[in-house]
Structures are given as C-alpha cells and as structure tokens.
Amino acid sequence: MKILVFGAIVLSAAFSAAQDTPPISADTAHLLIAQTKAIPAAQKSKSYDLLQQLLADGFAMVGSEGKPHGRGELIGEAGELEDYTLYDIELIPLNGETALVSYNSIVKEPEGDTGLAPRYQRITDVWVKQGPDWKLKFQQSTPLRPID
C-alpha cells in the first residue's frame, strides 16, 4: 500500500511539473522525431558511429521480452533488423531538457529468426539534452497483442 501511495505522489508531482513546463520548440520536436527515426535506420544499416552519437552514456532499454539491455548490446546487435515501420509518433515534453517520444513499430527480422521478437510493438523513448545535443537515455519496447 505504501508503494501505491508513493507512486501516486510521484505521478502527481510529475504531472504538475509537466503542466508548468514550457513547450519544446517546433524545431526541437522535429529534431527528436528525426533522431527517433534514425535509431532503427542506424540499426538496419549497421551505422555504429551514428548509434554511438545518438545514445547517451548509461543508455538502458527494456526489450519486448521484458529484459534489460545496455548501450553496448544495442550497438552490437546492429544489422539484425531487416526492416521496420514507425507510425503514430507522439512527442511529450517533460521539461526543457527531457522528452518522451512514443510510437508504434512493425518489425521485420531476417529469415530464420526464432520468432521471439514480436512483429508489432509500442516503443517509448526518453530523450535528454546533454550540452547542445539530445541523446537517447532509455527505451521501453512493449509487444502489442493482435487484438490491440
């Protein structure tokens, strides 16, 4: 029960802070969406340098299987993505230096894939401003059920 109360307080504080947050500029919104699209493009084309540039130090992700993965793992798996489609992209500014980008994805992996990666996923990215650059700090992939 204490955890639920604590969680409610944290969410309430975050919601209040988000309401007082000045909006992110249109240029920044376009940049974050472009960078969001650049991550799977870099994975597909094995653009290790671009992935290094876009991922923050300490980057973490929770894969669609529910397990945590680090920066090195995401970069090391570049090239395993055969094709993808991103749609229903939404940007939610949290403050002037942090934003969420949430979207649906259709993933196609190479022939012979074990079928463990769900084809349809909802992905949420946390982007943070580090100096003049925006970096991907966290990513959560959630499988979409066929009925969703």
Secondary structure, 3 states (H helix, E strand, C coil): CHHHHHHHHHHHHHHHHHHCCCCCCHHHHHHHHHHHHHHHHHHHHCCHHHHHHHEEEEEEEECCCCCEEEHHHHHHCCCCCCEEEEEEEEEEEEECCEEEEEEEEEEECCCCCCCCCCCEEEEEEEEEEECCEEEEEEEEEEECCCCC
